[in-house]
Amino acid sequence: MPTAAGLSAMWPCWITRSHAAVLTLACLLCFGCDSATDDFRHQFYAFGTLVTIDLFDTSPQSNAAAIAAIEARIRELDRNWYPWGEHSDEPQGELQRINAAIVAGQAIEVSPMLAELVRRATELEQLSGGRFNPAIGRLTELWGFHDIASLRASPPDEVEIRNWLSTSASSDSLEWNGNELRSNSPHVMLDLGGIAKGSILEQFVRILRDVGVENAIIDIGGDLTVLGQVNGRPARIGIRSPRSDDTLAWLDVRDGETVVTSGDYERFFEYEGRRYQHILDPRSGYPIQHTITATVLHKDPVLADAAATALLVAGSGAFEELCTVLGLDEALIVSASGDLRLTQAMEKRLNWTNR
């Protein structure tokens, strides 16, 4: 087993591990079902990924109410929070209308829920030093990562990248008057994909509590929040490599905690022997190469979602600094060379399967 190194005498403490294989982390549900309880699972596709809702010790009535409320919210968010229009004859969702108003230099009234999320995204962009950028939509389009059907066969021209960088597209350009929004830059295109799942997890928890569900796991494409317990014990979550089925470690996730993983394995293309994946560094305009995954455990799912992306972009060189700035006690990243860097608190939570 690798040895720990680089420990600080004061909090936060950081640990580096070196693994022989390149590791990427993803979350797996690892729980046993008790036949004496009424457990319920509902799965569906939304937001371009598989959503799994596991409810424990519930009644058919609360199950039906929970799923009906969640699916209604999904229809609303899938329409209003997606920044790209798939068909020209479809009515625009709210985020599409916002982006159109920005291009036109016009002000637009934003719904309270979306206004709150955009403000939070702006705050986290500033705290992360621009490593997380919710105004990156046009760069995402340029690389073709906004739609699986638009994936490129080769990288964009370097001139196109430089042109985008010269626009200084940032949510700092947004100006608010109450919930009325405008931007002083027509180059801004809001894409909340790096923070939206955290907000959706938060909303789903509220829905479940409102209908009386006390114990659940909500999993949106591997990013999950735990509500209560799983048949009387904390939810046991496995961490694996998406390039294999091996479970590397596991941890018990408690009531109200969220685990978010951001990695290089969801969408990518290869060109001349080089892999180009969908996590872009807004400061360079190119996909990151130095880090392949980041995992954050936190009580705030919105922070956890944005922080996982920011840590992935930051890499090992800024890992400690960014964890401190963002207030992350439990986080880890894995570099392209296989080195795993994690906080001391995360090290204490993990149970390694090869020990």
TIDREN-560925 format. One record per residue: x, y, z of N, C-alpha, C, CB in turn. Coordinates in pm, whole numbers, plus 50000, padded with zeros to 5 digits. Atoms other than C-alpha are relative to their C-alpha. Glycine has a CB too. Layout:
<nodes>
XYZXYZXYZXYZ/...
</nodes>
This chain:
<nodes>
500854988150000500005000050000500885012450000499045000050122/499174988050007501415034349912500045007250134499495009449892/499854992549876502625056650190499475014149983501455000350045/500484986250003501205090750281501185009450008499015002650115/498924990149999503305121650227499395013949998500964998049880/500404986150013503135159450240499005004550105499435002249866/500944996249896501275162750571500415013350062499904989150107/499764987249935500915197050724499724998650149499125011249938/500205000649855501075203251099498695006550042501165006650072/501234993149967497925224851087498944996549897500215015350006/501085001950097494515221050926500075011149898498604999750069/500315013250052493975216450640501244991749976499235001349874/498905009350026496195185850604499754993249866500144989650114/500125005650134496875170450265500844987349990500445010249894/499355013050015497855135350164500164997049853499214988850072/499795004450138499365122849843500234985149999501205007549935/499795014350018499125086649734500384997549857498744991950039/499605003550136500765071049433499514985949970501545000949982/500565012950039498935042749258500644995449870498465000749986/499365005450120500405020048996499135001949878500324985250019/500924998550114497315022648776499375013850002498904989150004/500724987550008495605053648653498594997750052499995005649854/501295002249936492465057448864499055011549968500174998550152/501054990250009489225075448798498924995950097499455001449855/500955003249896486565077749065498585002149952500265008450122/501434998550024482845072749036499294994150119499554993249866/500745004749883480165066149294499074988649961499205011550062/500905011450019478315033249320499184998250127500804987049966/500815003349884475445024449547500414986350051498505000449967/499645012849939476554997249786499164998550126501544999350033/500825002049882473694988250018499244986949987499025011750021/500785012350000471824957050120498555003250029500544990150103/501434997949978468044954850113499504990650109499214997849869/500615007749892466104942950414498594996449956499995007950136/501305004350051463094922350310498875004350092499994985049983/501054995949908461234934450620499565014449979500474998350142/500344986250026461184970150492499445001449860501225009150019/500564997050131459384985650197500955009649929498565006050011/499064991950076462144997849966499505001449858501414993750003/500554996750131461355014149633501075006749916498765009150014/499044993850093463515022849330499275004649875501144990149963/500554994650124462575045049038501165005749919498915011050028/498934995350088464895051448741499415006049874500974988549965/500434993750124464555074048440501175008249947498735009150022/498964991850061466685094048199499555014649997500324995149857/500254985650003466875131848236501345007150005499075004550119/498774992149999469495158848188501154992549934500385003650143/498985007350073471335135147954500664988950079501045009249956/499385010549918471995109148225498924991850069500975006250104/500935008649926470405081648436499805005750140500534985550007/500364995449865468575093548747499394988250075499015012249994/500515010949917467945068349026499545005650133501084989050021/500564996049871465695075049324499744987350080498695008549984/500225011349910465925049149605499355005250128501334992650031/500734996349879463385052749886499944988150093498575005149965/499925010949903463575032250207498935001550108501394999550063/501015000549895460865021750451498905010249974500645002550138/501034990450040458145040550266498704992749966500485008349879/501295005550038454525035550169499775002349852498855006250084/500324997550141453115032449816499475014049976498984989949951/500554986650017451295065449871501115010549996499035003150114/498904990249999454465084849961500914998149879500814998950130/499215002650120456345067849676499385007049879500124984949973/500694994250115453715078749423500065015250004498544995449995/499964985549988453605114349558501405005549972499555004350140/498634995550021457405117249559500374999849853500974991250079/499605001450140457885104749204499225009749912499784985649951/500794990550078455035126049066500565014150014498524999850045/499464986649978456505157449224501375001649936500095003150149/498664999450059460055149349110499925000749848500834987850043/500094999950146459025142048752499445013249948499144988349951/500504986850039457065174548737501115010350004498845004350092/498884990649990460125193648854501014997549889500684998950137/499055003350106462315175248603499555005949867500154984849987/500504994650126460065185248312500235015149994498504996949983/499804985549993460305221448425501475003649980499505005450134/498594996550006464075221748472500644995949868500744993550114/499435004750127464895201348161499695010049888499454986049964/500384990250101463055227547957500685013550023498495001749998/499604986249971464215259048135501485001850032499215005050113/498604998449962467805251848239500964995149893500264992750128/499125004750107469135237847912500325011849908499344988349919/499654987850074471085264747723499914999149849501365004150036/500005001650145470845250147373498654995149950501114990449958/501245004550060467825245947150500254988549905499305011549928/499795011650086467595211646990499265001549867499534987350071/500794998450121464905221546738499545014549991498794990249998/500314985850016464285256346597498525003050019500445004649863/501434997549988460505251846607499484998250143499244990749908/500425001749861460445244446984500085013450072500874989550071/499904987749921459705272747228501264999950086498745001850090/498774999149923462795285347408499734998250148500695013449974/500045000749855463425276147769500575012850058500784987850051/499604987449936464315302848024501475003249978499724999450148/498584997150016468095299247999500315003649855500854987950043/499814996150140467925300747619499545014549979499214990549906/500484986250013465885332947647500975009850065498605001550063/499014991449933468415347347891501215002149909500444993850134/498834998850087471315339747657499695008349876500494986149958/500384991950115469415354947363499945014850038498654995449944/500064986149955468805386647566501405005650019499205001150129/498624995449981472495388747654500625003749866500844989150070/499474997150133473485386847287499425013049945499704988349903/500674988050052470945414047206500265012450084498514997649991/499734988649913472175436247489498795004850077500555011349920/501254996349935468765435647655499954994550143498824994849919/500255005049865467675431648015498864989949995499665011750098/501035010249995465515401848110499714996450145500414987549919/500395004249866463565392148421500254985050016498505003450028/499625013949976464855359248568499184994650117501534998750030/500775006149891462805335448782500864999350126499514985849959/499214999749876463835335949150500944988150016499075000550118/499165011849983465165300149150501245000649912499204987349971/498864999450091467355304948843500895011950033499525000849855/499204988449961468465339548957500914996550117499105011950037/499195004149886469655324549286501164991149957499134992550103/498945009150044471625297449104501065007549921499414988749915/499024992350079473265321848860500855008750092499285008949894/499224992049903474275344549149501004991250075499055007050101/499105009249930475745314749333501154995849908499234987650052/498975003950096477615304049018501035011149983499384996349865/499084988650011479095338948987500935000750121499235013149985/499195000049877480265337749348501074989249996499094998150123/499045011150002481915303849297501035001849890499274986849983/498994996850101483605315548977501085009050059499365006849877/499054990949939485205343749173500874992950103499275011850064/499245007049896486215321449466501004990149940499054992650093/499125010150060487735295349234501065006049909499184990149921/499014993750088489835320749047499734997249853501374995250036/500365002350138487915314048725500164985849952500805008749914/499875014150041488535276548726498624993949973500744991850109/501395003150033484775272048740499405012449937499184995550127/500524988450072483075294548485498644996649939501005004549890/501325003150054479305293748422499685007349871498955003250102/500224992550124479695316948120500794994049885500405014750019/499105006850093481635291247919499274993849881500784989350073/500815006850100478825281247684500535000449859498655005750002/499524998950138480335294247361501284992049979500245014749963/498815008350011483635276847432499604985249993500965002550119/500515013850005481735244347499499474996949860498884997950105/500495001650137479985249047162501144998649902499125011949961/498865000150091483285255746991500654986249996501025010750042/499415013449992484585222047108499004989049964500554997550139/501015009950034481295204647026499594991150115500484991649889/500315008449886480875191447380498595002250053501005002450109/501344997249952477365205447421498994989549955499555013749954/500935009650057475795177347220500804988449945499105006549888/499245011750044476985141747160500044999049848499404987350059/500035000550147475955145346795500935010449939498585002249949/499144989250051478215176046764501474997850030499575013250058/498615002549967481435159746885500895001549877500164985950060/499104997450110484325170446668500914988049973500845012550028/499005010150033486775147946489501405005250026499874995849853/498714993749974489615172646558499765012650083500755003349867/500164988149918490245202246790499685012349915501265002550082/500224987450071489105237346695501345006349961499185009750086/498804992650038491615260046525500465008650117499745008649875/499454992149890493935277546769499535014449996501514999549997/500484986350013492775311046633498615001550062499975004349853/501344999649942489195302746735500075000150152499184988049951/499825000349854490365294847088500465013650049501024989150041/499484986949959492325327447110498915010649990501215004049912/501084990350014489325346746983499024999350116499264997849869/500905001149885487135332547258500665005550125499594985350022/499304995049882489755339947523500035015350002501424994450005/499924985450007489965375947401498695006850041500395004349860/501284994149961486275381147480499865001450150498854991749946/500054999949853486925375747852498594996950050500455013750055/501355003949959483555358547882500014995150144499444989149906/500025003349857482795357048253498675004450057501195006750075/501234995749935479785358848479500195013050077499504989150094/499754987049939481485389448631499355011249920501505002650012/500604989750085479945408448339498505001450022500274996949854/501434999549977476435401648465499665011450097499494986550056/500464988849917474545431048614498564997450041500125013749923/501315003049946471515426848840499315012550050500114989750112/500884990149940468655450048926498804992350054499575011349897/500955009649949466585428749159500244986749929498545004849979/499835012350078465995397648946500045002949851498874990250029/499824996450141466395416848621501494999349967499415014249969/498615002750035469585406248447500355005849864500274984950001/499404996550127471725421048175501504997650009499705014949961/498545001950002475355416648067500625010949914500374985949945/499294990150081477865441947942500864993549894500855009050088/499255007250103479355414847718499064991049921501144991850064/500855008750081477445399147426500614986249978499735006449866/499325012850021479955370347430499694989950110501515002249992/500345008949890478635355847755498874990849957499605008050126/501075009850018476615323847717499994991250124500194991549869/500085007649875475475308748044499764985349971498895005550091/500135014550005475925271048072500204995250143501054993449900/499975003649859475085258548421500244985250023498725004250066/499785014449988476055222448354500954996250111500514994749872/499055003249894478835224448613499475002450140501235007949981/500564997049868476475234148896498554995850013500125014850029/501445002549999472925224748796499634987350075499484999249858/500375012549934472985188848921500005001550152500964988849959/500004997549856473895201149269498725006650046501185008750038/501254993349967470895224249271498814990449988499785012149911/501085009650019468635196549139499964989950115500154992649865/499955008849883469805172949414499385006950122501454995850031/500534992349888468995200049667498485001149991500635013950003/501454998850018465525204949520499294986850023499705005249860/500625013049982464795167849514499924996250148500764989349924/500045002749856465685165049884498815007350063501325004450068/501134992349946463155192649962498674993449963500035014549949/501235006650044460495174849756499734987550083500084996449851/500185012449924461075141849936499605002950144501284991749998/500374996549862460935158150278498555005050007500965010850057/501364994350001457725176650184498924989249993499835009649883/501005010750011455945143850100500194989450108500064993449861/499865008849885457175127050418501044989049987498724993950028/498945010050014460095106250286501185004050089500464998549851/498924997049906462795104250553501314993349964499604995850138/498795007550032465285079450403500054997449849500054986650079/499925001450145466485080350042501425002449953499055009849931/498784996450073469395081549802499575005049863501004987749988/500284993950130469125104549501501305000049921499415014550014/498795001850081471635096449226499745005549860500434985049995/500124994250134471955118448917501334997749929499645015350005/498795003050076474545102548691501234997850085500275011049906/498855002749914476765092048983500255010750104501224998449918/499954989749896476395124649181498794997750089500015014649940/501125004449917474275116449483499955007050135500104985150023/500274994749867472735129449802499274989450081499185013149993/500635009649910471745108250101499075007450094501084992150080/500994994749908468625115650302499744989250105498685004249926/500225009749893468415098150641500974988449995498594994749993/499195012049996469675062350647499454989549904500074994350143/500415011350082469505030150448499754988350093501084996449892/500385011149912467605004750658500775000350133500244986649929/499434998649867468975018450983501495002450007499704988250078/498554997349997472575025450879500355010049891500814986849981/499594990650105474515051150676500104993149864501335006550035/499875005550135474565046350300501464997149971499425009749893/498625003850032477705027650195500225002149851500284985250041/499764996150138479075042649875501384994949959499915015549982/498745005150052481755025349671500625009849902499804986649933/499274991750095484405043549471500774990749908500965010150072/499415009250097485535026649153500675007649886498944990649945/499464994550124487425032448833499014997349888501404993749967/500915002450112485125037748533500664992349887499475013149949/499295007850102487815020948322500104985350039501405005749978/500085013949956487274989048522498844999050097501354995150066/501085002049904484724973948758500524998650143499184987849963/499415001749867487114973449054499535011150095501535000049992/500294990449895485974990349375501285002950076498884994850096/498734996149938488935009649516499845002550150500555012449933/500224996449860487425021749841498515002250020500815012750040/501384996849970484155028350017499965008950122499164987150021/500204991649883482785052650270498535000450034500555014249976/501384998449955479635057150476499615014549984499834995350147/500494986450024477675087550362498785002250088499665002249850/501004997649897475485103150627498875009049950500655006250122/501174991950031472185121550630500405014249958499065000650120/499764986550046472335153450424501315002249926499965009150113/498734998550071475725146650265499854996849852501064990950064/499985001950145476375148549891501394996049956499545012849927/498745004050062479115131149693499915003049851500324984850027/499984996250142479965146149353501364996449942499705015349981/498775003350071482555132949107499975006349862500194984749990/499844994550135483755151648800501214993249938500175015650002/498905007550061485895132448553500085001749850499864985550032/499704998350143487305129848203499384989249912501485000349978/500465012150068485335099048103498615001249938500014988550096/501384999150045481865112348018499895003049850499285010850079/500114995950140482465128547677501385004149951498975011749983/498664996950050485635129747471500134995249856501094993450089/499625005550130487205124147131501524998949998499485009049882/498565001850014490685113247024500445004749862500404985250024/499464994850126492795129946758501524998950004499555014849976/498555001950013496305120046651500604994850131500695013149960/499495006749881496735098346959499815007550130501414997349982/500204992249879495635125047205498525000550034500565014349984/501375000149951492475124347414499585014350037499854990550122/500564986949968490355156147432498654997750069499865009049871/501235002649925487695154447705499295013150032500314992250130/500934988749998484845177847790500215010050112498644994950009/499744990249894486175194948106501035010049948500494993150133/499164989750060487615227547973500545009550106499225007949895/499414989849914489975251448147499655013649941501574998150014/500404987250057488375285648096501155009849982498965006350086/498864990950008491775302148139500864997449878500844998950124/499215003350119493425283847847499144997449878500864987950028/500895003350110490405274147638500104985649954500275009049886/499775013950043491565237847616499564990250108501484997849966/500315010449900490515205247784501204997650091499604986949931/498915002849908492515197048092500594986249969499505000650148/499295012550025495105169348064500644994550127501065002249895/499195003949884496775168448406499234992050105500575012250065/500805006349896493885155148617498834992749936499495010450104/501065007750065491335128148538498734999150083500504986149971/501235000449920488905129848829500165008050128499624985650032/500054993049872487885149949134498714996050070500095015549982/501175003749921485495139749412499925009150122500054985150042/500244991249885483965162649676498844994350081499695014649954/501075003749908481885152849980499685012350085500414987750090/500374987649929479925181550136498524999950031500375012549917/501414998449966476635191050298499265008849899499865005850140/500594990750098476045217350027500174994149861500665014250010/499845006350130475335199649695500375009649889498754992949963/499664990250103475615231649489501515002950004499195013150020/498564998049984479085238749628500774987749955500345003450145/499295012350036480115202349586500094998449849499314987850061/500035001550145479095202349218501015009349933498605002849946/499084990350062480955234149121501444997450043499595014250036/498655002149948483945225649344500694988349932499964997850150/499395011650066484485191749177500585004149865498964988849982/499484995050127484855209148840501215008850021498925007649924/498894990849974487095236248984501264992650041499615010050108/498835007849958489385210649152500604992449884499614990350112/499515007250117489635190748831500865009349914498834994349918/499264990150079490765222148647501265004550074499115012149968/498874995149921493065232748931501174990350000499575002750143/498935009849992495005200248951500715000250133500995002349889/499325001749871497445190649225500705012650046501004988749991/499254988249963499345223649215499205010050082500515006749879/500844990449927496385243749348498964992950086499315009449902/501005007749927494515216049531499805005450142500404985250005/500114995349862495285227649886499395013950006501365000050067/500484986150000494695264249808498505000649972500765008349895/501404999450039491345258049641499104993750105499814993249867/500795006049892490095234649915499825009950115500684987150050/500084990249892490885261750170499055011349964501395005550031/500834988750044489255289749970498524996249995500465004949863/501385004350014486105269549901499434993650127499904990349886/500475005949875485905255150253499694985249988498795007250046/500225014350022486235218750148500844991950099500354996049854/499295008849908487135194450427500324986649936499184997950127/499895013650053486655162550224499985000249848498864991150054/499874999650145487935161349868501214992049958500105014649949/498845006850056490315142249645500035002049850499994985050034/499814999850144491735143549294500974989049962500515013849953/499085009950054493535118149077500645005949875499284986449969/499284994350114496205129848834500074989949886501415004550040/499865008750116496795116048486501084989450020500305008249876/498945009849972499895098548622499594989950106501265007250044/500495009549900497805080748887500215004250143500654987049980/499834995249863498775101549191498675004950054501055011250006/501244996249934495895106249432500315009750111499244987550054/499784989849898495785137749641498685002650071500575013149938/501244998749927493235141149918500225006950134499384986450021/499934993849869492455159850236500084989350108498795009250025/499875009649891493165143450567498634995150046500745006350118/501345004149959489455143350651499424989649904499085012250007/500465009950096488705124350331500734986850020500185004949856/499225012149974491485099550405499414992350118501475003550028/500585006749883489865092250741498664993549968499835010050114/501315005550035486485085650577500094987849911499165010649932/499905010750099487735061750307500474986950064500955004149888/499575013549962488075024250361500524993249873498824991750065/499375005150121490535010350105499814984849990501515003649997/500295014250016489644976349964501264991549993499174997949876/498785008050014493274965749912500875000450125500815004749880/499235000349877494394970850270499764987050073499665011950090/
</nodes>
